């Protein structure tokens, strides 16, 4: 039996725990909140996210003890917001993951350091990238809970690792495929949140479907330029790990980044939007990280720049979108 340590108590951690445990894995589930753990142990449901999902407690073991949860596992799955990666893993010694295989289910960058989560983990715990993978693809946690047909891609320099984790995920409603492009998949996953956020701003301002289609098509070109500058290699960006993930995040009712952007477009301040959502929109932090990285690269990134001006320089969304729309074709 595969032993997995799930790190995080949010919707994606909940969805992945459902998939993995129902496929027969033992899942030690670390959560920060003691009351949430007690609620799960008492009722078999996560009180905060996807609360309709019931867990088999002979396979799922909620806990607030991080070291113990990690020690008992073969796999570590990271599913906390990127902004909390450092604080969540600080309690672990550098050698804690020595014999583990690590999967990042985080579609964000480590704020302040402006590095991919997989790069942070590799450096912090002295792990070879061949022991690390990333979950990507168009797959909302809410639809997984409803057992809607979903597709995932596991990216890793080690196709063996990627295929092994794909095997743990595959079931009646989840298909999973391995890919070697760890960096490209992860950067694309980070940037699609920025695009979804900007789509939300446009929607909040009253722009229609025609404009959003042009925004997304221009976004693909912007993302291609940036990812190639960071990690040049041939990529088929029409694959679901890239384009599919972008589309579902830009258009779906479940997209928290689109929802956050929509609130900004309607006149909410960043702080008030964050408080009302009570969920982390990774795109907010990603905008700053990608903007900082691009200062050195100098890639033409009008959409990312527009989002940065609105969120961090408090430029009027209406003014910024008026400028942005003149740059599209």
NUTI-823281 format. One line per 5 residues: number of its first residue (from 1); their letters; for each residue x, y, z of C-alpha. Coordinates in nm, 4 decimals. Each point is the difference from the previous one (the first is absolute). Example, Ala and Ser with C-alpha at 12.3 -4.5 7.8 and 13.67 -1.06 7.14 Angstrom:
1 = AS = 1.2300,-0.4500,0.7800 ~ 0.1370,0.3440,-0.0660
This chain:
1 = XXXXX = 0.0000,0.0000,0.0000 ~ 0.1326,0.3433,-0.0978 ~ 0.0307,0.2376,0.2928 ~ -0.0635,0.3661,-0.0722 ~ 0.0349,0.3140,0.2124
6 = XXXXX = -0.2494,0.2629,-0.1149 ~ 0.1066,0.3480,0.1101 ~ -0.2876,0.2480,0.0086 ~ -0.3661,0.0165,0.0931 ~ -0.1484,0.1896,-0.2959
11 = XXXXX = -0.2243,-0.1067,-0.2848 ~ 0.2751,-0.1454,-0.2213 ~ 0.1529,-0.1938,0.2907 ~ -0.3483,-0.1317,0.0769 ~ -0.0620,-0.1046,-0.3605
16 = XXXXX = 0.3373,-0.1732,-0.0324 ~ -0.0486,-0.1790,0.3319 ~ -0.3333,-0.1278,-0.1312 ~ 0.1579,-0.1337,-0.3209 ~ 0.3065,-0.1551,0.1619
21 = XXXXX = -0.1756,-0.1616,0.2970 ~ -0.2817,-0.1422,-0.2128 ~ 0.2676,-0.1507,-0.2268 ~ 0.1397,-0.1896,0.2989 ~ 0.2843,0.2201,0.1264
26 = XXXXX = 0.0544,0.0799,0.3664 ~ -0.0194,0.3792,0.0379 ~ 0.1377,0.1788,0.3032 ~ -0.1713,0.3378,-0.0252 ~ 0.1716,0.2930,0.1689
31 = XXXXX = -0.2086,0.3054,0.0816 ~ 0.1002,0.3081,0.1941 ~ -0.3393,0.0444,0.1676 ~ -0.0591,-0.2332,0.2953 ~ -0.3775,0.0532,-0.0063
36 = XXXXX = -0.0143,-0.1098,-0.3641 ~ 0.1897,-0.3186,0.0843 ~ -0.2371,-0.0752,0.2887 ~ -0.3010,0.0635,-0.2228 ~ 0.1362,-0.2393,-0.2630
41 = XXXXX = 0.0655,-0.2687,0.2589 ~ -0.3495,0.0409,0.1398 ~ -0.2070,0.0393,-0.3192 ~ 0.2291,-0.1222,-0.2866 ~ -0.0499,0.3343,-0.1800
46 = XXXXX = 0.2240,0.3061,-0.0496 ~ -0.2048,0.2804,0.1618 ~ 0.1392,0.2769,-0.2215 ~ 0.0457,-0.1397,-0.3499 ~ -0.1930,-0.2510,-0.2132
51 = XXXXX = -0.1926,-0.0934,0.3130 ~ -0.2225,-0.2441,-0.1894 ~ 0.2926,-0.2426,-0.0410 ~ 0.0085,-0.2785,0.2600 ~ 0.3341,-0.1675,0.0790
56 = XXXXX = 0.0814,-0.3543,0.1049 ~ 0.1971,0.0493,0.3231 ~ 0.1601,-0.3421,-0.0347 ~ 0.1957,0.1519,-0.2917 ~ 0.0039,0.3723,0.0833
61 = XXXXX = 0.1767,0.1181,0.3162 ~ -0.0443,0.3716,0.0785 ~ 0.2618,0.1552,0.2288 ~ 0.1590,0.3256,0.1108 ~ 0.3365,-0.1746,0.0513
66 = XXXXX = 0.2018,0.0817,-0.3134 ~ 0.3189,-0.1933,0.0804 ~ -0.1882,-0.3161,0.0873 ~ -0.2160,0.0235,-0.3121 ~ 0.3055,0.0429,-0.2244
71 = XXXXX = 0.2078,-0.2700,0.1694 ~ -0.2635,-0.2657,-0.0668 ~ -0.0305,0.0790,-0.3720 ~ 0.1720,-0.1011,-0.3241 ~ -0.1497,0.2944,-0.1904
76 = XXXXX = -0.0426,0.3621,0.1078 ~ -0.2747,0.1963,-0.1775 ~ 0.0101,0.3766,0.0504 ~ -0.3433,0.1626,-0.0251 ~ 0.0248,0.3189,0.2057
81 = XXXXX = -0.0099,0.3492,-0.1566 ~ 0.3444,0.0963,-0.1310 ~ 0.0171,0.2878,0.2498 ~ -0.0047,-0.2553,0.2854 ~ 0.2492,-0.2541,-0.1359
86 = XXXXX = 0.2932,0.1306,0.2022 ~ -0.1870,0.0328,0.3288 ~ -0.1594,-0.3431,-0.0469 ~ 0.3311,-0.1776,-0.0645 ~ 0.2208,0.1971,0.2426
91 = XXXXX = -0.0486,-0.2597,0.2741 ~ 0.1623,-0.2709,-0.2094 ~ 0.3743,-0.0725,0.0077 ~ 0.1939,0.0252,-0.3238 ~ 0.0307,-0.3791,-0.0165
96 = XXXXX = -0.3685,-0.0671,0.0713 ~ -0.0775,-0.0683,-0.3652 ~ 0.3182,-0.1917,-0.0784 ~ -0.1754,-0.3215,-0.1013 ~ -0.3293,0.1537,-0.1096
101 = XXXXX = -0.1478,0.0831,-0.3353 ~ -0.1650,0.3420,-0.0101 ~ -0.2941,0.1205,-0.2081 ~ -0.0975,0.3661,-0.0083 ~ -0.3713,0.0619,-0.0534
106 = XXXXX = 0.0590,0.3743,0.0413 ~ -0.0547,0.2312,-0.2966 ~ 0.1962,0.2927,0.1332 ~ 0.3474,0.1318,0.0836 ~ 0.1663,0.0574,0.3361
111 = XXXXX = -0.0530,0.3730,0.0681 ~ 0.3088,0.2023,0.0790 ~ 0.2310,-0.2654,-0.1417 ~ -0.1768,0.0054,-0.3403 ~ 0.0805,-0.3648,-0.0607
116 = XXXXX = -0.2106,-0.2973,-0.1028 ~ -0.1178,-0.2170,0.2858 ~ 0.1899,-0.2995,-0.1393 ~ 0.3230,0.2028,-0.0152 ~ -0.0493,0.1155,0.3592
121 = XXXXX = -0.0571,-0.3574,0.1192 ~ 0.3024,-0.1294,-0.1927 ~ 0.2276,0.2616,0.1577 ~ -0.1490,-0.0034,0.3497 ~ 0.0128,-0.3796,0.0364
126 = XXXXX = 0.2947,-0.0759,-0.2314 ~ -0.2124,-0.2118,-0.2312 ~ 0.0792,-0.0817,-0.3606 ~ -0.2691,0.1215,-0.2397 ~ -0.0388,-0.3628,-0.1108
131 = XXXXX = -0.1687,-0.0621,0.3363 ~ -0.2493,0.2825,-0.0517 ~ -0.3111,0.0394,-0.2129 ~ -0.2879,0.2418,-0.0519 ~ -0.3736,-0.0542,-0.0529
136 = XXXXX = -0.1407,0.2025,-0.2897 ~ -0.2962,0.0088,-0.2334 ~ -0.3574,0.1303,-0.0093 ~ -0.1385,-0.1509,0.3180 ~ -0.2114,0.1983,0.2467
141 = XXXXX = -0.0306,-0.1554,0.3447 ~ -0.3749,0.0614,0.0001 ~ -0.0483,-0.2168,-0.3093 ~ 0.2189,-0.2753,0.1421 ~ -0.2286,-0.0053,0.3049
146 = XXXXX = -0.2931,-0.0469,-0.2380 ~ 0.1940,-0.2720,-0.1858 ~ -0.0124,0.1871,-0.3294 ~ 0.2347,-0.1298,-0.2722 ~ 0.3398,0.1653,0.0558
151 = XXXXX = 0.3488,-0.0136,-0.1493 ~ 0.3291,0.0523,0.1812 ~ 0.3620,0.0182,-0.1095 ~ 0.2918,-0.0838,0.2275 ~ 0.3146,0.1833,-0.1032
156 = XXXXX = 0.3427,-0.1220,0.1119 ~ 0.3498,-0.0469,-0.1453 ~ -0.0530,-0.3619,0.1062 ~ -0.2685,-0.1601,-0.2142 ~ 0.0116,-0.2961,0.2396
161 = XXXXX = -0.1011,0.2175,0.2942 ~ -0.2651,0.1756,-0.2068 ~ -0.1477,-0.3280,-0.1228 ~ -0.0030,-0.1461,0.3523 ~ -0.2018,0.2947,0.1302
166 = XXXXX = -0.2301,-0.0124,-0.3022 ~ -0.0763,-0.3596,0.0965 ~ -0.1021,0.1176,0.3493 ~ -0.2418,0.2536,-0.1494 ~ -0.1710,-0.1897,-0.2807
171 = XXXXX = -0.3561,-0.1109,0.0609 ~ -0.3422,0.0003,-0.1644 ~ -0.0149,0.3804,-0.0293 ~ 0.3684,0.1038,0.0064 ~ 0.2469,-0.0615,-0.2810
176 = XXXXX = 0.3653,0.0868,0.0623 ~ 0.3008,0.0194,-0.2309 ~ 0.3753,0.0537,0.0569 ~ 0.2129,0.2747,-0.1573 ~ 0.3641,0.0988,0.0401
181 = XXXXX = -0.0460,0.3790,-0.0190 ~ 0.0005,0.0825,0.3718 ~ 0.0983,0.3679,-0.0290 ~ -0.2179,0.0811,-0.3002 ~ -0.3098,-0.1564,0.1521
186 = XXXXX = 0.0581,0.1716,0.3327 ~ 0.0649,0.3464,-0.1458 ~ -0.3072,-0.0347,-0.2189 ~ -0.2087,-0.0992,0.3039 ~ 0.1222,0.3091,0.1839
191 = XXXXX = -0.0661,0.2371,-0.2883 ~ -0.3468,-0.1278,-0.0885 ~ -0.1151,0.1316,0.3378 ~ 0.1160,0.3487,-0.1009 ~ -0.1954,-0.0274,-0.3240
196 = XXXXX = -0.3131,-0.1268,0.1772 ~ 0.0247,0.2884,0.2454 ~ 0.0246,0.2488,-0.2879 ~ -0.2972,-0.1673,-0.1733 ~ -0.1913,0.0521,0.3223
201 = XXXXX = 0.0924,0.3685,0.0090 ~ -0.1230,0.0387,-0.3577 ~ -0.3258,-0.1773,0.0815 ~ -0.0511,0.2167,0.3068 ~ 0.0418,0.3075,-0.2171
206 = XXXXX = -0.2641,-0.1213,-0.2439 ~ 0.2178,-0.1309,-0.2840 ~ -0.1616,-0.2865,-0.1883 ~ 0.0911,-0.3421,-0.1380 ~ 0.1509,0.1432,-0.3178
211 = XXXXX = 0.2579,0.1955,0.1954 ~ 0.0769,-0.2875,0.2331 ~ 0.0677,-0.2316,-0.2950 ~ 0.2526,0.2492,-0.1358 ~ 0.1500,0.0466,0.3461
216 = XXXXX = 0.0504,-0.3761,0.0402 ~ 0.1476,-0.0436,-0.3497 ~ 0.2446,0.2845,0.0672 ~ 0.0735,-0.1567,0.3381 ~ 0.1135,-0.3241,-0.1639
221 = XXXXX = 0.2569,0.1969,-0.1980 ~ 0.1126,0.1882,0.3118 ~ 0.0370,-0.3210,0.1987 ~ 0.1903,-0.1660,-0.2843 ~ 0.2496,0.2891,-0.0113
226 = XXXXX = 0.0590,-0.0038,0.3742 ~ 0.0286,-0.3769,0.0432 ~ 0.2373,-0.0256,-0.2951 ~ 0.2178,0.2748,0.1499 ~ 0.0106,-0.1851,0.3336
231 = XXXXX = 0.0415,-0.3533,-0.1350 ~ 0.0410,-0.0281,-0.3778 ~ -0.1043,-0.3326,-0.1503 ~ -0.2597,-0.1222,-0.2521 ~ -0.3520,-0.0125,0.1482
236 = XXXXX = -0.3433,-0.0714,-0.1394 ~ -0.1939,0.2668,0.1883 ~ -0.3309,-0.1327,-0.1339 ~ 0.0315,-0.2941,0.2434 ~ -0.2447,-0.0093,0.2889
241 = XXXXX = 0.2781,0.0563,0.2563 ~ 0.0529,0.3442,-0.1554 ~ -0.2959,0.1305,-0.2018 ~ -0.2614,-0.2119,0.1763 ~ 0.1033,0.1260,0.3419
246 = XXXXX = -0.0052,0.3588,-0.1255 ~ -0.3476,-0.0322,-0.1518 ~ -0.1684,-0.1556,0.3012 ~ 0.1502,0.2582,0.2352 ~ -0.0862,0.2929,-0.2252
251 = XXXXX = -0.3608,-0.1021,-0.0626 ~ -0.1249,-0.2186,0.2855 ~ -0.2461,0.1024,0.2700 ~ 0.2230,-0.1892,0.2467 ~ 0.3113,0.2093,-0.0753
256 = XXXXX = 0.0913,0.1942,0.3111 ~ 0.2463,0.2133,-0.1996 ~ -0.2706,0.1033,-0.2453 ~ -0.2340,0.0678,0.2941 ~ 0.2640,0.2123,0.1729
261 = XXXXX = 0.0653,0.1979,-0.3191 ~ -0.3720,0.0495,-0.0561 ~ -0.0285,0.1579,0.3429 ~ 0.2917,0.2317,-0.0748 ~ -0.1647,0.1018,-0.3277
266 = XXXXX = -0.3230,0.0771,0.1849 ~ 0.1803,0.2376,0.2350 ~ 0.1131,-0.2105,0.2964 ~ 0.3386,0.0767,0.1519 ~ 0.2509,-0.2867,0.0107
271 = XXXXX = -0.0421,-0.0352,0.3762 ~ -0.3798,0.0019,-0.0068 ~ -0.0079,-0.2549,-0.2846 ~ 0.2360,-0.2305,0.1909 ~ -0.2068,0.0281,0.3175
276 = XXXXX = -0.3294,-0.0697,-0.1729 ~ 0.1325,-0.3000,-0.1944 ~ 0.1658,-0.1577,0.3060 ~ 0.2081,-0.2041,-0.2456 ~ 0.3428,0.0636,-0.1505
281 = XXXXX = 0.0130,0.1161,-0.3621 ~ 0.3489,-0.1108,-0.1049 ~ -0.0017,0.2460,-0.2905 ~ 0.0314,0.2969,0.2360 ~ 0.3415,-0.1171,0.1223
286 = XXXXX = 0.1000,-0.1420,-0.3397 ~ -0.0389,0.3407,-0.1662 ~ 0.2696,0.1488,0.2197 ~ 0.2359,-0.2972,-0.0323 ~ -0.0229,-0.0168,-0.3796
291 = XXXXX = 0.0281,0.3797,-0.0284 ~ 0.3178,-0.0054,0.2125 ~ 0.1516,-0.2845,-0.2016 ~ -0.0759,0.1780,-0.3249 ~ 0.1967,0.3083,0.1049
296 = XXXXX = 0.3108,-0.1997,-0.0918 ~ -0.1455,-0.1733,-0.3058 ~ -0.1722,0.2942,-0.1668 ~ -0.2678,-0.2152,-0.1656 ~ -0.2965,0.1856,-0.1522
301 = XXXXX = -0.2770,-0.0775,0.2536 ~ -0.2791,0.2589,-0.0251 ~ -0.2624,-0.2091,0.1831 ~ 0.2213,-0.0751,0.2984 ~ 0.1092,0.3633,0.0117
306 = XXXXX = -0.3614,0.1189,-0.0048 ~ -0.0930,-0.2326,0.2861 ~ 0.3035,0.1177,0.1983 ~ -0.0903,0.3667,-0.0497 ~ -0.3539,-0.0611,0.1241
311 = XXXXX = 0.0855,-0.2205,0.2988 ~ 0.3260,0.1510,0.1231 ~ 0.0074,0.3550,-0.1322 ~ -0.3732,0.0644,0.0510 ~ -0.0583,0.1177,-0.3558
316 = XXXXX = -0.3698,0.0103,-0.0883 ~ -0.1071,-0.3315,-0.1592 ~ -0.2073,0.1911,-0.2571 ~ 0.2968,0.2152,-0.1014 ~ 0.2380,-0.2966,-0.0171
321 = XXXXX = -0.2367,-0.2096,-0.2135 ~ -0.0503,0.2923,-0.2393 ~ 0.3780,0.0059,-0.0498 ~ 0.0249,-0.3793,-0.0238 ~ -0.2708,-0.0413,-0.2641
326 = XXXX = 0.1966,0.2194,-0.2431 ~ 0.2898,-0.2480,0.0166 ~ -0.2049,-0.2989,-0.1177 ~ -0.0496,-0.1281,-0.3517
